[in-house]
Amino acid sequence: MPKSIWALGFVSMFMDISSEMIHALLPVFLMTVLGASATTVGLIEGMGEATASLTKVFSGWFSDRFGNRKQLAILGYGLGALSKPFFAIAPSTSFILGARFFDRVGKGVRGAPRDALVTEIAGADIRGAAFGLRQSLDTIGAFVGPLIALALMAIYPNAFRLVFSLAIIPGFIAVAILATFVHEPEGSSKGSTKGNLIKWSQLRSLGTPFWIVVMVGGIMTLARFSEAFLVLRANGTGLPVALTPLVLIVMNIVYGASAYPMGILSDRLDRKHLLLVGFGVLVVADVVLASSHGLLVTGLGVVLWGLHMGMTQGILSALVADTAPASLKGTAFGFFNLFSGLALLVASVLAGWLWQHFGPSATFLAGAGLTILGILASIALLSSKRPHTPSLA
């Protein structure tokens, strides 16, 4: 595995430590300190992710057109790190929305160029493993961050703002690693896409197999909504506020432990079949969470949720890389994330509305129903005559 892939993984890990120190506590902070409703929590989460996804389209295209993927990634990670103190001083939900917007713009700027870098650095024969490794290291950060938040909240009860302030430290460590240890392949910074705008002909040239992957990713995102609702579910079934970061710790341990092995497996088997199994796991997770009345069953649902993430997220990224033309890798990742982000906006607002008006069970049952649509879309993907095609890289 190239050293730059490892470095990108550690960059993701430290930035996720930074972000999850905040996100593990943010839903409870919004509802208990700032008095927000579940619908407001869903709106903030959904709008933040939609903002990131829209930004990814332009950063991905820009990196195809002008190159300099690493510089764009540094800019994005820097914006993410700088946004953290604004959560600490937020006096209202609207201020949190602004901080979340700023943070997600940074995520959008870095996301597509970083994924395109992974595609360029790693050979086609280890593409699934490369995305899986980066995702696993990213997910290690996603459970270390809540673990740090949990420890700080145990030492300083209800010190939400202190935790949010300290989150800036791992954010800047991520930027330093990226600037120092990640190297673009020779010649990749020149750019290759002609023209000054994203053209319809370019979108058409992405091809039907790519757009099927986009459709599947979007429907899957509609089905799973924001992990903030896992935190609220656990809190509602008896988990104390100070221990709510445990939800994301458990989920991300399972996610991180499964993503890399699943990535390796997807290099040896058909990625599409593994994706279909991952959807099935999500259906089971939703049903378990819908029927939960205690912490033990909720914990099982959280574990299954993490397993489905490990079985799907890296594989979807590898499928985007498989199906997109070499000259449009950044643009492809940008559009994939745009549609996924818009789906997350709709899903999170819908989940919050269902939660507020019909209760948690309705939210997760709706997720199970939407997941079945995702399975049908995956069957369409499986029926595509164009299989796993590393030669496109």
C-alpha positions in Angstrom: 0.0 0.0 0.0 1.6 3.4 -1.0 2.7 5.6 1.9 0.5 8.5 0.7 -2.6 6.3 1.1 -1.6 5.6 4.7 -1.0 9.3 5.2 -4.4 10.2 3.7 -5.9 7.7 6.1 -4.2 9.3 9.1 -5.3 12.8 7.8 -8.9 11.5 7.8 -8.5 9.9 11.2 -7.3 13.1 12.9 -10.0 15.2 11.2 -12.6 12.8 12.3 -11.4 12.9 15.8 -11.8 16.6 15.6 -15.3 16.5 14.1 -16.7 13.6 16.2 -15.7 15.3 19.4 -18.4 17.7 18.5 -20.9 15.6 16.6 -21.1 13.0 19.4 -22.5 15.7 21.7 -24.1 18.1 19.3 -27.6 16.5 19.1 -27.9 16.4 22.9 -26.4 19.9 23.2 -28.9 21.3 20.7 -31.9 19.7 22.5 -30.9 20.1 26.1 -28.9 23.3 26.2 -30.3 25.3 23.2 -33.9 23.9 23.3 -34.0 22.7 19.7 -36.6 20.2 18.4 -35.8 16.9 16.7 -36.9 18.4 13.4 -34.4 21.2 13.9 -31.6 18.7 14.6 -32.5 16.9 11.4 -32.6 20.1 9.4 -29.1 21.2 10.7 -27.6 17.8 10.0 -29.2 17.5 6.6 -28.4 21.0 5.4 -24.8 20.6 6.6 -24.3 17.4 4.6 -26.1 18.9 1.5 -23.8 21.9 1.6 -20.7 19.6 1.7 -22.0 17.6 -1.2 -22.8 20.6 -3.4 -19.3 22.0 -2.7 -17.8 18.6 -3.7 -19.2 19.0 -7.3 -17.2 22.2 -7.9 -14.1 21.1 -6.0 -14.0 17.8 -7.9 -14.5 19.5 -11.3 -11.9 22.1 -10.4 -9.3 19.5 -9.5 -10.0 17.8 -12.8 -9.7 21.0 -14.7 -6.7 22.6 -13.0 -5.1 19.8 -11.0 -3.6 20.6 -7.6 -5.8 18.1 -5.8 -3.5 18.2 -2.7 -3.8 22.0 -2.4 -7.6 21.8 -2.6 -7.6 19.1 0.1 -5.4 21.3 2.4 -7.8 24.2 1.9 -10.8 22.0 2.8 -9.2 20.4 5.9 -8.0 23.9 7.0 -11.6 25.2 6.8 -12.8 22.2 8.8 -10.3 22.8 11.6 -11.0 26.6 11.8 -14.8 26.0 12.1 -14.5 24.1 15.4 -14.3 27.1 17.9 -17.5 28.5 16.5 -19.5 25.6 18.0 -18.0 26.4 21.4 -19.3 30.0 21.4 -22.7 29.3 19.8 -25.5 31.1 21.6 -28.3 29.7 19.5 -29.4 27.0 17.0 -29.0 29.5 14.1 -25.4 30.1 15.1 -24.8 26.3 15.2 -26.3 26.1 11.7 -23.8 28.7 10.5 -20.9 26.8 12.1 -22.1 23.5 10.6 -22.3 25.2 7.2 -18.7 26.5 7.5 -17.5 23.1 8.6 -19.3 21.2 5.8 -18.0 23.6 3.2 -14.5 22.5 4.3 -15.6 18.9 4.0 -17.0 19.6 0.5 -13.8 21.3 -0.7 -11.6 18.4 0.4 -13.7 15.3 -0.3 -13.7 14.8 -4.1 -10.1 15.8 -4.7 -9.0 13.5 -1.8 -10.9 10.5 -3.3 -9.6 11.3 -6.7 -6.1 11.3 -5.2 -6.7 7.8 -3.7 -7.7 6.6 -7.2 -4.6 8.0 -8.8 -2.1 6.9 -6.1 -3.5 3.3 -5.7 -3.4 0.8 -8.6 -6.6 -0.7 -9.9 -5.7 -4.1 -8.4 -5.7 -2.6 -4.8 -8.4 0.1 -5.3 -11.0 -1.5 -3.0 -8.3 -2.1 -0.3 -7.1 1.5 -0.6 -10.5 3.0 -0.1 -11.2 0.5 2.7 -7.9 1.4 4.5 -8.6 5.1 4.3 -12.2 4.5 5.5 -11.0 2.3 8.4 -8.5 4.9 9.6 -11.1 7.6 9.1 -13.5 5.5 11.3 -10.9 4.9 14.0 -11.0 8.7 14.3 -14.8 8.5 14.4 -14.7 6.5 17.6 -11.6 8.0 19.2 -13.3 11.5 18.9 -16.4 10.5 20.9 -14.1 8.6 23.4 -12.2 11.8 24.1 -15.5 13.7 24.4 -16.8 11.0 26.8 -13.6 11.3 29.0 -13.8 15.1 29.1 -17.5 15.0 30.0 -16.7 12.6 32.8 -14.1 14.9 34.2 -16.0 18.1 33.5 -19.7 17.3 33.6 -21.8 19.1 30.9 -18.7 20.9 29.7 -20.0 20.9 26.1 -18.2 24.1 25.1 -14.9 23.0 26.5 -15.0 19.8 24.4 -15.9 21.8 21.3 -13.0 24.2 21.9 -10.4 21.4 22.2 -11.6 19.8 18.9 -9.4 22.3 17.0 -6.2 20.5 18.0 -6.6 17.2 16.1 -8.0 19.3 13.2 -4.7 21.1 12.7 -2.7 17.9 13.2 -4.6 16.5 10.1 -3.6 19.6 8.0 0.0 19.2 9.0 0.1 15.5 8.0 -1.5 16.3 4.7 0.9 19.1 3.9 4.0 17.0 4.9 3.5 13.4 4.0 1.0 13.2 1.0 2.5 13.4 -2.4 0.5 13.6 -5.7 1.6 11.2 -8.5 3.9 12.9 -11.0 1.9 14.7 -13.7 -1.4 14.5 -11.9 -1.4 18.2 -10.9 -1.7 19.5 -14.5 -5.4 18.8 -15.0 -6.9 17.4 -18.1 -10.5 18.5 -18.5 -10.9 21.2 -21.2 -13.3 24.2 -20.9 -14.3 26.6 -18.2 -17.6 25.1 -17.1 -19.1 21.7 -16.3 -20.7 20.7 -19.6 -23.6 18.4 -20.3 -21.4 16.4 -22.6 -19.1 15.7 -19.7 -21.9 14.5 -17.6 -23.1 12.2 -20.4 -19.6 10.8 -20.8 -19.6 9.6 -17.3 -21.7 6.8 -18.6 -24.8 4.7 -17.5 -22.9 2.4 -15.0 -21.7 5.5 -13.1 -25.2 7.0 -12.9 -26.5 3.7 -11.6 -24.0 3.8 -8.8 -25.1 7.4 -8.1 -28.7 6.3 -7.9 -27.9 3.4 -5.5 -25.8 5.7 -3.3 -28.6 8.3 -3.2 -31.3 5.8 -2.3 -29.0 4.2 0.4 -28.5 7.7 1.9 -32.3 8.3 1.9 -32.6 5.0 3.9 -29.9 5.7 6.6 -30.2 9.4 7.4 -28.0 11.0 10.1 -26.3 9.1 12.9 -27.5 11.9 15.2 -30.8 9.9 15.5 -28.8 6.9 16.8 -27.6 9.1 19.6 -31.1 10.4 20.3 -32.5 6.8 20.2 -29.9 5.6 22.8 -30.6 8.6 25.0 -34.3 8.0 24.8 -33.9 4.3 25.9 -32.0 5.2 29.1 -28.4 6.2 28.2 -27.3 9.2 30.3 -26.3 12.3 28.5 -22.7 12.1 29.6 -22.5 8.6 28.1 -24.1 9.3 24.7 -20.7 9.5 22.9 -20.6 5.7 23.5 -23.2 5.3 20.6 -20.8 6.6 18.0 -17.8 4.9 19.7 -19.5 1.5 19.3 -20.8 2.2 15.8 -17.5 3.4 14.5 -15.5 0.5 16.1 -17.6 -1.9 14.1 -17.5 0.4 11.0 -13.7 0.7 11.2 -13.1 -2.9 11.9 -15.1 -4.1 8.9 -14.3 -1.4 6.2 -10.8 -2.5 5.3 -11.5 -6.3 5.2 -14.6 -5.6 3.1 -12.5 -3.4 0.8 -9.9 -6.3 0.3 -12.8 -8.7 -0.2 -14.3 -6.4 -2.9 -11.0 -6.6 -4.9 -11.5 -10.4 -5.0 -15.2 -10.8 -5.4 -17.9 -8.8 -7.2 -18.4 -5.5 -5.3 -22.0 -5.3 -6.3 -22.9 -8.5 -4.4 -21.2 -7.3 -1.3 -23.2 -4.0 -1.6 -26.4 -5.9 -1.7 -25.6 -7.8 1.4 -24.8 -4.5 3.1 -28.2 -3.2 2.3 -29.7 -6.3 3.9 -27.8 -5.6 7.1 -29.3 -2.1 7.1 -32.8 -3.4 6.9 -32.2 -5.6 10.0 -30.6 -2.7 11.8 -33.6 -0.4 11.2 -36.1 -3.1 12.3 -34.0 -3.7 15.5 -33.9 0.0 16.3 -37.6 0.5 15.6 -38.5 -2.3 18.0 -36.0 -1.3 20.8 -37.2 -0.5 24.3 -34.0 -0.9 26.1 -30.3 -0.2 25.8 -29.2 -3.8 25.0 -31.4 -4.0 21.9 -30.5 -0.4 20.9 -26.8 -1.4 21.2 -27.4 -4.4 18.8 -29.0 -2.0 16.3 -26.0 0.4 16.6 -23.6 -2.5 16.0 -25.6 -3.6 12.9 -25.7 0.0 11.6 -21.9 0.2 11.9 -21.5 -3.2 10.1 -23.6 -2.0 7.2 -21.5 1.2 6.9 -18.4 -0.9 6.7 -19.9 -3.1 4.0 -21.1 -0.2 1.8 -19.2 3.1 2.0 -15.8 2.1 0.8 -17.3 -0.2 -1.8 -19.5 2.6 -3.2 -16.4 4.8 -3.5 -14.5 2.0 -5.3 -17.5 1.5 -7.7 -17.4 5.3 -8.5 -13.7 4.9 -9.4 -14.4 1.8 -11.4 -17.1 3.4 -13.6 -15.9 7.0 -14.1 -13.5 8.0 -17.0 -9.9 8.7 -15.9 -10.2 12.4 -16.9 -13.3 13.0 -14.8 -12.5 11.2 -11.5 -12.9 14.3 -9.4 -16.0 15.4 -11.2 -17.5 11.9 -10.7 -16.9 11.9 -7.0 -18.3 15.4 -6.8 -21.6 14.4 -8.4 -21.8 11.2 -6.5 -21.5 13.1 -3.2 -23.9 15.8 -4.4 -26.7 13.4 -4.9 -25.9 11.5 -1.7 -25.8 14.8 0.2 -29.2 16.0 -1.2 -30.6 12.6 -0.2 -29.2 13.0 3.3 -30.9 16.5 3.6 -34.3 15.0 2.7 -33.7 11.9 4.8 -32.6 13.8 7.9 -35.5 16.3 7.7 -38.0 13.5 7.1 -36.5 11.5 10.0 -36.8 14.5 12.4 -40.4 15.1 11.3 -41.3 11.5 11.8 -39.6 11.4 15.1 -41.3 14.5 16.4 -44.8 13.5 15.2 -44.9 9.7 15.3 -42.0 8.7 17.4 -38.6 6.9 16.9 -40.1 3.6 15.7 -41.7 5.3 12.7 -38.4 6.9 11.8 -36.5 3.6 11.7 -39.3 1.7 10.0 -39.4 4.3 7.2 -35.7 3.8 6.9 -36.2 0.0 6.5 -38.8 0.7 3.7 -36.4 3.0 1.9 -33.7 0.4 2.2 -35.8 -2.1 0.3 -35.9 0.5 -2.5 -32.1 0.6 -2.3 -32.0 -3.2 -2.7 -34.2 -2.9 -5.8 -31.8 -0.3 -7.2 -28.8 -2.6 -6.4 -30.5 -5.4 -8.4 -30.5 -2.9 -11.3 -26.8 -2.4 -10.7 -26.2 -6.1 -10.6 -28.0 -6.6 -13.9 -25.7 -4.1 -15.6 -23.6 -5.8 -18.3 -20.6 -3.7 -17.4 -19.0 -5.3 -14.4 -16.0 -4.4 -12.2 -13.7 -2.6 -14.8 -10.4 -1.6 -13.4 -9.1 -0.8 -16.9 -11.0 2.5 -16.8 -8.4 3.9 -14.3 
